[in-house]
Amino acid sequence: MNVGMDDKTVVVQGLGNVGYHAAKFFHEGGAKVIGLAEFEGAIYNPKGLDVEAVMAHRKQRKL
């Protein structure tokens, strides 16, 4: 495994303060966030997820 986040894929469980920031920093560091899970369900896309769009959707839906 190479050092750094480039070309890595990540799944984050939990989208509270820690999970959200972990997903954000993984993405900013070059990793591809392919899955996010929270108590109400999970989302997966092998091409990668837009963490900010997922969080905006959750906020809009009051999840």
PDB file as gemmi writes it, atoms N, CA and C in Angstrom:
CRYST1    1.000    1.000    1.000  90.00  90.00  90.00 P 1                      
ATOM      1  N   MET A   1       0.842  -1.167   0.000  1.00  0.00           N  
ATOM      2  CA  MET A   1       0.000   0.000   0.000  1.00  0.00           C  
ATOM      3  C   MET A   1       0.890   1.233   0.000  1.00  0.00           C  
ATOM      4  N   ASN A   2       0.571   2.158  -0.861  1.00  0.00           N  
ATOM      5  CA  ASN A   2       1.334   3.398  -0.956  1.00  0.00           C  
ATOM      6  C   ASN A   2       0.967   4.362   0.165  1.00  0.00           C  
ATOM      7  N   VAL A   3       1.909   5.209   0.535  1.00  0.00           N  
ATOM      8  CA  VAL A   3       1.689   6.233   1.544  1.00  0.00           C  
ATOM      9  C   VAL A   3       0.788   7.320   0.966  1.00  0.00           C  
ATOM     10  N   GLY A   4      -0.060   7.900   1.794  1.00  0.00           N  
ATOM     11  CA  GLY A   4      -0.931   8.982   1.359  1.00  0.00           C  
ATOM     12  C   GLY A   4      -2.318   8.499   1.008  1.00  0.00           C  
ATOM     13  N   MET A   5      -3.173   9.424   0.668  1.00  0.00           N  
ATOM     14  CA  MET A   5      -4.576   9.123   0.387  1.00  0.00           C  
ATOM     15  C   MET A   5      -4.882   8.942  -1.097  1.00  0.00           C  
ATOM     16  N   ASP A   6      -3.992   9.393  -1.969  1.00  0.00           N  
ATOM     17  CA  ASP A   6      -4.257   9.270  -3.404  1.00  0.00           C  
ATOM     18  C   ASP A   6      -4.522   7.820  -3.781  1.00  0.00           C  
ATOM     19  N   ASP A   7      -5.559   7.617  -4.602  1.00  0.00           N  
ATOM     20  CA  ASP A   7      -5.945   6.299  -5.121  1.00  0.00           C  
ATOM     21  C   ASP A   7      -6.463   5.345  -4.053  1.00  0.00           C  
ATOM     22  N   LYS A   8      -6.864   5.867  -2.898  1.00  0.00           N  
ATOM     23  CA  LYS A   8      -7.469   5.035  -1.856  1.00  0.00           C  
ATOM     24  C   LYS A   8      -8.980   5.227  -1.906  1.00  0.00           C  
ATOM     25  N   THR A   9      -9.716   4.189  -1.515  1.00  0.00           N  
ATOM     26  CA  THR A   9     -11.166   4.299  -1.377  1.00  0.00           C  
ATOM     27  C   THR A   9     -11.511   4.136   0.098  1.00  0.00           C  
ATOM     28  N   VAL A  10     -12.550   4.855   0.523  1.00  0.00           N  
ATOM     29  CA  VAL A  10     -12.893   4.928   1.933  1.00  0.00           C  
ATOM     30  C   VAL A  10     -14.403   4.798   2.109  1.00  0.00           C  
ATOM     31  N   VAL A  11     -14.807   4.101   3.179  1.00  0.00           N  
ATOM     32  CA  VAL A  11     -16.192   4.067   3.635  1.00  0.00           C  
ATOM     33  C   VAL A  11     -16.176   4.607   5.056  1.00  0.00           C  
ATOM     34  N   VAL A  12     -17.075   5.540   5.362  1.00  0.00           N  
ATOM     35  CA  VAL A  12     -17.131   6.149   6.691  1.00  0.00           C  
ATOM     36  C   VAL A  12     -18.453   5.778   7.344  1.00  0.00           C  
ATOM     37  N   GLN A  13     -18.358   5.267   8.564  1.00  0.00           N  
ATOM     38  CA  GLN A  13     -19.561   4.951   9.335  1.00  0.00           C  
ATOM     39  C   GLN A  13     -19.794   6.076  10.332  1.00  0.00           C  
ATOM     40  N   GLY A  14     -20.955   6.676  10.254  1.00  0.00           N  
ATOM     41  CA  GLY A  14     -21.316   7.769  11.144  1.00  0.00           C  
ATOM     42  C   GLY A  14     -21.091   9.102  10.462  1.00  0.00           C  
ATOM     43  N   LEU A  15     -22.078   9.979  10.526  1.00  0.00           N  
ATOM     44  CA  LEU A  15     -21.968  11.287   9.888  1.00  0.00           C  
ATOM     45  C   LEU A  15     -22.179  12.412  10.890  1.00  0.00           C  
ATOM     46  N   GLY A  16     -21.835  12.145  12.116  1.00  0.00           N  
ATOM     47  CA  GLY A  16     -21.848  13.213  13.114  1.00  0.00           C  
ATOM     48  C   GLY A  16     -20.625  14.085  12.907  1.00  0.00           C  
ATOM     49  N   ASN A  17     -20.239  14.784  13.931  1.00  0.00           N  
ATOM     50  CA  ASN A  17     -19.108  15.703  13.840  1.00  0.00           C  
ATOM     51  C   ASN A  17     -17.826  14.990  13.387  1.00  0.00           C  
ATOM     52  N   VAL A  18     -17.502  13.886  14.012  1.00  0.00           N  
ATOM     53  CA  VAL A  18     -16.261  13.164  13.680  1.00  0.00           C  
ATOM     54  C   VAL A  18     -16.342  12.516  12.306  1.00  0.00           C  
ATOM     55  N   GLY A  19     -17.430  11.802  12.031  1.00  0.00           N  
ATOM     56  CA  GLY A  19     -17.565  11.117  10.744  1.00  0.00           C  
ATOM     57  C   GLY A  19     -17.584  12.069   9.568  1.00  0.00           C  
ATOM     58  N   TYR A  20     -18.314  13.170   9.707  1.00  0.00           N  
ATOM     59  CA  TYR A  20     -18.375  14.155   8.629  1.00  0.00           C  
ATOM     60  C   TYR A  20     -16.988  14.713   8.339  1.00  0.00           C  
ATOM     61  N   HIS A  21     -16.286  15.126   9.383  1.00  0.00           N  
ATOM     62  CA  HIS A  21     -14.961  15.708   9.171  1.00  0.00           C  
ATOM     63  C   HIS A  21     -13.966  14.669   8.658  1.00  0.00           C  
ATOM     64  N   ALA A  22     -14.073  13.434   9.109  1.00  0.00           N  
ATOM     65  CA  ALA A  22     -13.199  12.378   8.585  1.00  0.00           C  
ATOM     66  C   ALA A  22     -13.429  12.213   7.085  1.00  0.00           C  
ATOM     67  N   ALA A  23     -14.694  12.120   6.673  1.00  0.00           N  
ATOM     68  CA  ALA A  23     -15.008  11.970   5.253  1.00  0.00           C  
ATOM     69  C   ALA A  23     -14.507  13.169   4.454  1.00  0.00           C  
ATOM     70  N   LYS A  24     -14.719  14.362   4.992  1.00  0.00           N  
ATOM     71  CA  LYS A  24     -14.276  15.586   4.319  1.00  0.00           C  
ATOM     72  C   LYS A  24     -12.758  15.601   4.145  1.00  0.00           C  
ATOM     73  N   PHE A  25     -12.023  15.266   5.209  1.00  0.00           N  
ATOM     74  CA  PHE A  25     -10.558  15.297   5.147  1.00  0.00           C  
ATOM     75  C   PHE A  25     -10.001  14.171   4.279  1.00  0.00           C  
ATOM     76  N   PHE A  26     -10.646  13.006   4.277  1.00  0.00           N  
ATOM     77  CA  PHE A  26     -10.228  11.942   3.357  1.00  0.00           C  
ATOM     78  C   PHE A  26     -10.363  12.435   1.912  1.00  0.00           C  
ATOM     79  N   HIS A  27     -11.519  13.032   1.610  1.00  0.00           N  
ATOM     80  CA  HIS A  27     -11.755  13.541   0.254  1.00  0.00           C  
ATOM     81  C   HIS A  27     -10.743  14.621  -0.116  1.00  0.00           C  
ATOM     82  N   GLU A  28     -10.554  15.583   0.772  1.00  0.00           N  
ATOM     83  CA  GLU A  28      -9.600  16.660   0.505  1.00  0.00           C  
ATOM     84  C   GLU A  28      -8.174  16.137   0.374  1.00  0.00           C  
ATOM     85  N   GLY A  29      -7.892  15.017   1.017  1.00  0.00           N  
ATOM     86  CA  GLY A  29      -6.559  14.428   0.956  1.00  0.00           C  
ATOM     87  C   GLY A  29      -6.315  13.578  -0.279  1.00  0.00           C  
ATOM     88  N   GLY A  30      -7.364  13.395  -1.094  1.00  0.00           N  
ATOM     89  CA  GLY A  30      -7.184  12.656  -2.334  1.00  0.00           C  
ATOM     90  C   GLY A  30      -7.848  11.295  -2.379  1.00  0.00           C  
ATOM     91  N   ALA A  31      -8.458  10.866  -1.278  1.00  0.00           N  
ATOM     92  CA  ALA A  31      -9.153   9.576  -1.267  1.00  0.00           C  
ATOM     93  C   ALA A  31     -10.526   9.724  -1.913  1.00  0.00           C  
ATOM     94  N   LYS A  32     -11.069   8.614  -2.379  1.00  0.00           N  
ATOM     95  CA  LYS A  32     -12.415   8.591  -2.938  1.00  0.00           C  
ATOM     96  C   LYS A  32     -13.340   7.996  -1.878  1.00  0.00           C  
ATOM     97  N   VAL A  33     -14.311   8.786  -1.415  1.00  0.00           N  
ATOM     98  CA  VAL A  33     -15.286   8.319  -0.435  1.00  0.00           C  
ATOM     99  C   VAL A  33     -16.386   7.604  -1.211  1.00  0.00           C  
ATOM    100  N   ILE A  34     -16.445   6.274  -1.070  1.00  0.00           N  
ATOM    101  CA  ILE A  34     -17.406   5.485  -1.845  1.00  0.00           C  
ATOM    102  C   ILE A  34     -18.622   5.062  -1.032  1.00  0.00           C  
ATOM    103  N   GLY A  35     -18.562   5.219   0.294  1.00  0.00           N  
ATOM    104  CA  GLY A  35     -19.699   4.824   1.116  1.00  0.00           C  
ATOM    105  C   GLY A  35     -19.799   5.665   2.371  1.00  0.00           C  
ATOM    106  N   LEU A  36     -21.036   5.963   2.749  1.00  0.00           N  
ATOM    107  CA  LEU A  36     -21.323   6.683   3.985  1.00  0.00           C  
ATOM    108  C   LEU A  36     -22.479   5.971   4.662  1.00  0.00           C  
ATOM    109  N   ALA A  37     -22.370   5.747   5.970  1.00  0.00           N  
ATOM    110  CA  ALA A  37     -23.424   5.060   6.708  1.00  0.00           C  
ATOM    111  C   ALA A  37     -23.789   5.856   7.950  1.00  0.00           C  
ATOM    112  N   GLU A  38     -25.070   5.867   8.249  1.00  0.00           N  
ATOM    113  CA  GLU A  38     -25.592   6.540   9.434  1.00  0.00           C  
ATOM    114  C   GLU A  38     -26.760   5.709   9.943  1.00  0.00           C  
ATOM    115  N   PHE A  39     -27.327   6.071  11.067  1.00  0.00           N  
ATOM    116  CA  PHE A  39     -28.361   5.257  11.690  1.00  0.00           C  
ATOM    117  C   PHE A  39     -29.576   5.034  10.795  1.00  0.00           C  
ATOM    118  N   GLU A  40     -29.894   5.979   9.913  1.00  0.00           N  
ATOM    119  CA  GLU A  40     -31.089   5.831   9.077  1.00  0.00           C  
ATOM    120  C   GLU A  40     -30.828   5.071   7.787  1.00  0.00           C  
ATOM    121  N   GLY A  41     -29.584   4.753   7.505  1.00  0.00           N  
ATOM    122  CA  GLY A  41     -29.273   4.004   6.297  1.00  0.00           C  
ATOM    123  C   GLY A  41     -27.870   4.288   5.807  1.00  0.00           C  
ATOM    124  N   ALA A  42     -27.600   3.820   4.606  1.00  0.00           N  
ATOM    125  CA  ALA A  42     -26.267   3.981   4.024  1.00  0.00           C  
ATOM    126  C   ALA A  42     -26.403   4.304   2.546  1.00  0.00           C  
ATOM    127  N   ILE A  43     -25.336   4.875   2.003  1.00  0.00           N  
ATOM    128  CA  ILE A  43     -25.290   5.213   0.580  1.00  0.00           C  
ATOM    129  C   ILE A  43     -23.931   4.762   0.050  1.00  0.00           C  
ATOM    130  N   TYR A  44     -23.932   4.234  -1.177  1.00  0.00           N  
ATOM    131  CA  TYR A  44     -22.713   3.695  -1.779  1.00  0.00           C  
ATOM    132  C   TYR A  44     -22.688   4.046  -3.258  1.00  0.00           C  
ATOM    133  N   ASN A  45     -21.524   4.454  -3.727  1.00  0.00           N  
ATOM    134  CA  ASN A  45     -21.311   4.678  -5.154  1.00  0.00           C  
ATOM    135  C   ASN A  45     -19.843   4.386  -5.432  1.00  0.00           C  
ATOM    136  N   PRO A  46     -19.549   3.355  -6.217  1.00  0.00           N  
ATOM    137  CA  PRO A  46     -18.148   3.009  -6.480  1.00  0.00           C  
ATOM    138  C   PRO A  46     -17.379   4.109  -7.215  1.00  0.00           C  
ATOM    139  N   LYS A  47     -18.099   5.060  -7.823  1.00  0.00           N  
ATOM    140  CA  LYS A  47     -17.441   6.175  -8.503  1.00  0.00           C  
ATOM    141  C   LYS A  47     -17.102   7.308  -7.546  1.00  0.00           C  
ATOM    142  N   GLY A  48     -17.630   7.247  -6.328  1.00  0.00           N  
ATOM    143  CA  GLY A  48     -17.365   8.272  -5.331  1.00  0.00           C  
ATOM    144  C   GLY A  48     -18.607   9.079  -5.007  1.00  0.00           C  
ATOM    145  N   LEU A  49     -18.638   9.608  -3.792  1.00  0.00           N  
ATOM    146  CA  LEU A  49     -19.754  10.418  -3.318  1.00  0.00           C  
ATOM    147  C   LEU A  49     -19.299  11.849  -3.077  1.00  0.00           C  
ATOM    148  N   ASP A  50     -20.202  12.780  -3.274  1.00  0.00           N  
ATOM    149  CA  ASP A  50     -19.968  14.173  -2.929  1.00  0.00           C  
ATOM    150  C   ASP A  50     -20.451  14.344  -1.487  1.00  0.00           C  
ATOM    151  N   VAL A  51     -19.533  14.361  -0.549  1.00  0.00           N  
ATOM    152  CA  VAL A  51     -19.852  14.400   0.875  1.00  0.00           C  
ATOM    153  C   VAL A  51     -20.703  15.620   1.197  1.00  0.00           C  
ATOM    154  N   GLU A  52     -20.371  16.762   0.646  1.00  0.00           N  
ATOM    155  CA  GLU A  52     -21.130  17.981   0.925  1.00  0.00           C  
ATOM    156  C   GLU A  52     -22.562  17.874   0.402  1.00  0.00           C  
ATOM    157  N   ALA A  53     -22.752  17.273  -0.760  1.00  0.00           N  
ATOM    158  CA  ALA A  53     -24.098  17.104  -1.314  1.00  0.00           C  
ATOM    159  C   ALA A  53     -24.916  16.140  -0.453  1.00  0.00           C  
ATOM    160  N   VAL A  54     -24.294  15.092   0.037  1.00  0.00           N  
ATOM    161  CA  VAL A  54     -24.987  14.144   0.920  1.00  0.00           C  
ATOM    162  C   VAL A  54     -25.405  14.850   2.204  1.00  0.00           C  
ATOM    163  N   MET A  55     -24.516  15.638   2.793  1.00  0.00           N  
ATOM    164  CA  MET A  55     -24.834  16.356   4.024  1.00  0.00           C  
ATOM    165  C   MET A  55     -25.933  17.392   3.781  1.00  0.00           C  
ATOM    166  N   ALA A  56     -25.899  18.081   2.653  1.00  0.00           N  
ATOM    167  CA  ALA A  56     -26.939  19.061   2.329  1.00  0.00           C  
ATOM    168  C   ALA A  56     -28.297  18.366   2.184  1.00  0.00           C  
ATOM    169  N   HIS A  57     -28.302  17.197   1.558  1.00  0.00           N  
ATOM    170  CA  HIS A  57     -29.539  16.427   1.400  1.00  0.00           C  
ATOM    171  C   HIS A  57     -30.078  16.012   2.764  1.00  0.00           C  
ATOM    172  N   ARG A  58     -29.205  15.529   3.639  1.00  0.00           N  
ATOM    173  CA  ARG A  58     -29.643  15.123   4.977  1.00  0.00           C  
ATOM    174  C   ARG A  58     -30.218  16.313   5.737  1.00  0.00           C  
ATOM    175  N   LYS A  59     -29.576  17.465   5.611  1.00  0.00           N  
ATOM    176  CA  LYS A  59     -30.048  18.665   6.308  1.00  0.00           C  
ATOM    177  C   LYS A  59     -31.406  19.092   5.762  1.00  0.00           C  
ATOM    178  N   GLN A  60     -31.544  19.076   4.443  1.00  0.00           N  
ATOM    179  CA  GLN A  60     -32.812  19.452   3.808  1.00  0.00           C  
ATOM    180  C   GLN A  60     -33.942  18.518   4.241  1.00  0.00           C  
ATOM    181  N   ARG A  61     -33.644  17.239   4.346  1.00  0.00           N  
ATOM    182  CA  ARG A  61     -34.652  16.236   4.723  1.00  0.00           C  
ATOM    183  C   ARG A  61     -34.802  16.114   6.233  1.00  0.00           C  
ATOM    184  N   LYS A  62     -33.987  16.885   6.972  1.00  0.00           N  
ATOM    185  CA  LYS A  62     -34.008  16.885   8.435  1.00  0.00           C  
ATOM    186  C   LYS A  62     -33.754  15.488   9.002  1.00  0.00           C  
ATOM    187  N   LEU A  63     -32.724  14.829   8.454  1.00  0.00           N  
ATOM    188  CA  LEU A  63     -32.345  13.492   8.924  1.00  0.00           C  
ATOM    189  C   LEU A  63     -31.251  13.577   9.958  1.00  0.00           C  
TER     190      LEU A  63                                                      
END                                                                             
